[in-house]
Amino acid sequence: MTQKLKLPIGIENFQEIRQMGFYYIDKTKLIEQLLEQWGKVNLFTRPRRFGKTLNMSMLKYFFEIGTDPTLFDGLYISQNQELCEEYMGKFPVIFLSLKGVDGLTFDSAKDRFIQLIGNEAQRFRFLLDSDKLTEDDKNIYRALISLHDGKYMMEEEVFISAIKTLSRLLSIHYGKRTIILIDEYDVPLDKAFTHGYYNEMVSLVRGIFGEALKTNDFLQFSVLTGCLRVSKESIFTGLNNFKVLSITDARFDEQFGFTDQEVLKLLDDYHLESHLTETKEWYDGYHFGDTDVYCPW
């Protein structure tokens, strides 16, 4: 290649990588696999630093109404024109990363959770002008974005059902069911365990996920990612059509981390082919499903 593309060190936003011309290893086959191997709720568990957040960002930009289709020009998924016509830019998308839901106490972590959902709800302020929503619906939406001293404030019941409520309002507005993406779902539980309020956080997360993912007629499908497999009994109680896709699963095994072929091409593109052996020594050693995988970091 004539010009070496910049490497996106620490950038996890798909749109930024594509618009700013950074090097991108094409993982858009994930979209096709998700739609072919259908699960209403899909949980991917992978180690840290394996591109989970970037993949979730890619899913958001593919499915969300109002997306820029040129972001996918030249990528694997663009060859599947039928799928792109049916799904690209056709759904409302709620995207939450729980990696900041942390705190020394339960109340402080819960407050961060409320701020996170309030911020995401704020993205959809156009709902206040929607001619599809009743005045009651708009008041329900206002409760999700109501501020006090610059912070989002939600009553307990409003907060527990906030993701489900938002998915319902978006579905009514667009006439399409909503896709819910939850990145790093396990961080609040991991932090809660460390700081001694695990039971309270499990109860909270179970309530939120139960509303959003279990009894939600407005859900198209959901994808969750995390490092840990939290026992199904604790927070995913009663979820039907729930697929856990761990590192032992051969489905999707090439969509997180880099394969041999991808690393060879990467080294070749930067004229570093002679470093394959040490690259293998340093970063190989993971085996997902049927595939040997390198850690991207």
N, C-alpha and C positions, 0 to 999 in steps of 0.2 A: 504494500500500500504506500502511496506517495506521502501522505501526511499522517502522522501519528495523532490519534484522537486523545484528548485529555482523559485522564482516569478519574472517575467520580468518587474520590475518597470521602467516605462518610456521608454521601448524598443518598437519601432513601426516597426521594420524590421522583417518580417515573417521568412526570411531565418536564421537570427541570433537566433531567438527564437527556431526554430526547430533544428538547428545544435548544439546549445549550451545546449540543453536539458532543456529549461525552460518549466514551466507549460503553456499549451496552451488550451484554451477553443475553441473547434472545431467549426469554422464558415464557413467551406468549402461548406456547403449547398447553400451558396450565389451564388457560381459558377453555380450550377445546376439550381437555380431559375432564374438567369440572362439569361441563354441560353434557358430556357423553356418559360419564359414570355418576349419574345423578344421586345426590344426597341433599335432603332439605337443609341439614345442618352438618357442616364438614369441619372437623378439627384437625389441623396439621401440627404435630409436635416435632420440633427440630431443635438442635443445639443453638446456642446464641451465635450471631454473626453468620448466618447462612442465607441471608437475603429474604427473610420472611416479610419484613416491612416493605421492601421494594416490590415484592410480588403483590402484596396487598394494595399498594399504591397503584400498581399496574392494573389490577382488577377494577379499582375505583374508576380510573380514567377510561377503561374500556367500556364499562356498562353505564356510566352515569349520563343522564340526559344533559345535553349541552356540551359534550366532550368534543375535542378536536380530533377528527379521524386521522389527520395526517401524522399524529404521534405514532401510529402503527404502520405507516408506510414502510414497505420493505421487510417487515417482520413476518415470522412464520404465520401468524394468525390471519394476515391480510390475504393469504392465498385461499383461505376458506371464505369465499365471497358470500355464500349462502348464509353461513353462520354470522358473518359480520352484518349483513343486511337485517337479519332477524334480531340480533342482540346488541350490536354496538350502539351506545348512546341512547338506549331505549328504556332505562329504568332509573327511578330515584335510588340513590345510594346513601346510606348512613355509614360513616367510617369513623371508628373510635380506636385510638391506641391507648391502652390502659397502663403504659409503662410509667406514667407520672403519678399514678394513684398510689401514693406512699405517704407515710406519716408515722410519727412516734406513737400516736394514739389513734383509736378507731375514728373519733370525731374528725380529726384532722385529715385522715385518708378519705373519709366519706365526703368531706367538704371538697377535696380535690376532684372526686368523682362527679360531684354536682357541677363544679366549674367546667369540667370536660364536656358533660352532656349539654350544659347551657351554651357553651361555645359552638358545639356542632349544630344545635337547634338554631342558633343565631344565623347560620349560613342560609337558612330557608325563610328569611323574613318576608319574601314575596308571598308567603301563605296568608299574610295579613290582608293582601289585596286580592286574594283568590275569589273568583265568583262561584267556585265549586264548594267552598266551605261556608257553613252557616255561621252566624254571629257567635253561637255557643262554641263551635269548633275553634273559632279565632280566639275566644277567651281562654280555651284550654291551651292553645299554643302560647298565648301571652304568659300563662303560668310557667311555661318552660324557660322563658327568657326574661323573667322579671328580676330586676336588679335592686339591691339595697346596699348603699354605700359602695357601689362599684362591683359588687359580687352577686352572682346568681343565687337566688334563694328559692328552694322548693320544699313544699311540705312532703313528709315521708311518702305518702301514697302517690303523689305526683311524681316523685323521684323514682320510686320502684317501677312505675309503669311508663316512664318518660320515653324510653327507646321504642316501646310498642306504640305509644301515643303518636310519636313523631312518624313512625312508619305508616300508621293509619291516616294521618293528615296528608302525608305526601301521596299516598295511594289514591285518596279521594281527589286530590288536586290533579294528578297526572292520569288517573284511570289505569294505573299500572301498579302491580305489587312491588314492594320495596326490597332491595338487597341490603343486608346488614353485614358489615365487615368489622370484626373485632380483633385487633392486633394485640399481642402480648396479654391475653386474657388472664394469665396466671400470675402476673406481677403483683396485683393487690393481695392475692392469697399468700404468695411467698413472703412479701413484706410483713403481712399480718402475722404470719407464723413467727418471723424473726422478732417482732415487737410485742407479741403476746396478746393479740386480739383476733386470733384465727377464727374462732367460732362465730363471732359477730360478723366478720367479713364474709365467711361462707354463707351465712344466713342472708346477708344483703345481696351477694352475687347470685345466689340461688333464686331469690325473688326477682331480680332484674332479668336474668336469663330465662327464667320460667315464663315470665310475661312476654318477653321479646321473641323467644325461639320456640316455645311450646304451644301456647294457646293463641297464636297470632295468625289470623286469616289474611293479613296484609303482607305476609312474608313471601317473597319469591324464593330466595334461599339465603343461607348465611354461611360465611367462612370465618373460622376463628383460628388464630395461631398462638403458639406458646412453646415454651421449652419443656414444661412439665405436664405430665398426664395427671390431672387431679381426678381422684376417683369419681367414676360416673355417678355413684350413689350420692355424692355430696352436693354437686351443683348442677348436674344434668339429669336430675331425677325425672323419670317419666318422659324423656324426650324420645319420640319415635323417629325413625328415619334419620338416625344420628350416626355419622361415620367418623371413626377415629382413624386418621392416616398417619401412623407413626413411622419411624425410620425403618421398621422391618417390613413395611408394606411396599410391594413392588410397583403399585400404582403411584404415579407422580414421583418416582424415585429420582428422576433427572431434573426436577423443577426447582430444587433447593440445593445450593452449592454448585460447584463446577465439575463437569465430567472430564475424563481424560481428553476427549476430543476438543472440548471447549478450551482447556488449558493449553493444549498443543497449538490451537489457532491463536490464542492470546499471546503466547510467547513468540510465535511466528510473526504476528503483526507488529511486534515491538523488537524484532530481530534478536530475540533472546533464547532461540531454540537450544543453544548449548547449555542452558540452565535447567533443562527438564528434570535431570536426576535430582538436583538439590531441591527443586520445587516440590517434587514428589516426596522427598524426605521430610521437608518442612510442613507441608500442608495436606498431604494425602493421609490415608489411614481411616477414613470413614467409609462405611458401607451402608447405603440406604437401599432396601429392597434387593434388587439384583445388580446394583450399580456402585462402583467405587467412586467416591466423591471427595473433592478438595474443599477445604474451608476457604471461602472467598477472601477472608481477611488475612 
